[in-house]
Amino acid sequence: MKRRVKAESKQQQAFINQVINELKSNPGKLDIIRENLSYYREQQFLKRGFLLAIERFDWVFEASNDVEQICAQILANDYIGKRLRRYPLLYKGVLERTY
């Protein structure tokens, strides 16, 4: 039995695009993502998929520290890119909310 591939919502796509634009304009915010990764890594009970996303992000950071390459990997239409976009909590704090 094949699993149905769930399409990303327009809201999720818009959020990721805002995150990418913010990272490109302020590369120092990659540290916020690193802090989020370490915070969630310490949590005792996480879904397997979330743990895989953390692991994949670790791979991306190991491969490169260049913000352009990291953003390209997040936007990539491959397994790792889809995994990184699936969990918006990893990007918590990158965008400032003014409301």
C-alpha positions in Angstrom: 0.0 0.0 0.0 1.4 3.4 -1.0 1.4 6.3 1.3 -0.2 9.5 0.0 2.2 12.3 -0.4 0.8 15.3 1.5 1.2 18.6 -0.4 2.5 21.6 1.5 -0.1 24.2 2.3 0.2 27.7 0.9 0.5 29.0 4.4 3.4 26.6 5.1 5.1 27.6 1.9 4.7 31.3 2.7 6.2 30.8 6.2 9.2 28.9 4.8 9.8 31.6 2.2 9.7 34.3 4.9 12.2 32.3 6.9 14.5 31.9 3.9 14.3 35.6 3.2 15.1 36.5 6.8 18.0 34.0 6.9 19.5 35.5 3.7 19.2 39.1 5.0 20.5 38.2 8.5 22.7 35.0 8.4 23.3 35.3 12.1 19.8 33.9 12.7 21.2 30.5 11.8 22.3 30.4 15.4 18.6 30.6 16.4 18.0 27.4 14.4 21.0 25.7 16.0 19.7 26.7 19.5 16.3 25.2 18.6 17.9 22.0 17.4 19.8 21.6 20.7 16.7 22.5 22.7 14.5 19.9 21.0 17.3 17.3 21.0 17.2 17.4 24.8 13.5 16.7 25.0 12.6 13.3 26.2 9.6 12.5 24.1 9.6 13.5 20.5 8.1 11.9 17.4 10.5 9.9 15.3 9.9 12.2 12.3 10.9 15.3 14.4 14.1 13.5 15.5 14.9 12.7 11.9 14.4 16.3 11.0 16.8 17.4 13.7 19.3 14.8 12.5 19.0 16.0 8.9 19.5 19.6 9.9 22.7 18.5 11.7 23.8 17.0 8.4 23.1 20.2 6.6 25.0 22.3 9.1 27.9 19.8 8.9 28.0 20.0 5.1 28.1 23.8 5.0 28.0 27.0 7.0 27.1 29.1 3.9 23.6 30.6 4.3 22.9 30.3 0.6 23.6 26.5 0.5 21.6 26.0 3.7 18.6 27.9 2.3 18.9 25.9 -1.0 18.8 22.7 1.0 15.7 23.8 2.9 14.0 24.6 -0.3 15.1 21.5 -2.2 12.4 19.2 -3.4 14.1 16.1 -2.1 13.7 13.9 1.0 15.9 16.1 3.2 14.3 19.4 2.1 10.8 18.1 2.7 11.8 16.8 6.1 13.3 20.2 7.1 10.2 22.1 6.0 7.8 19.7 7.8 8.5 21.0 11.3 8.1 24.8 11.6 9.1 24.7 15.3 12.7 24.3 14.1 12.5 27.9 12.8 10.9 29.4 16.0 12.3 32.8 16.7 13.7 33.5 13.2 10.8 35.7 12.3 9.9 38.5 14.7 6.2 38.8 15.1 4.8 42.3 15.6 1.3 41.9 16.9 
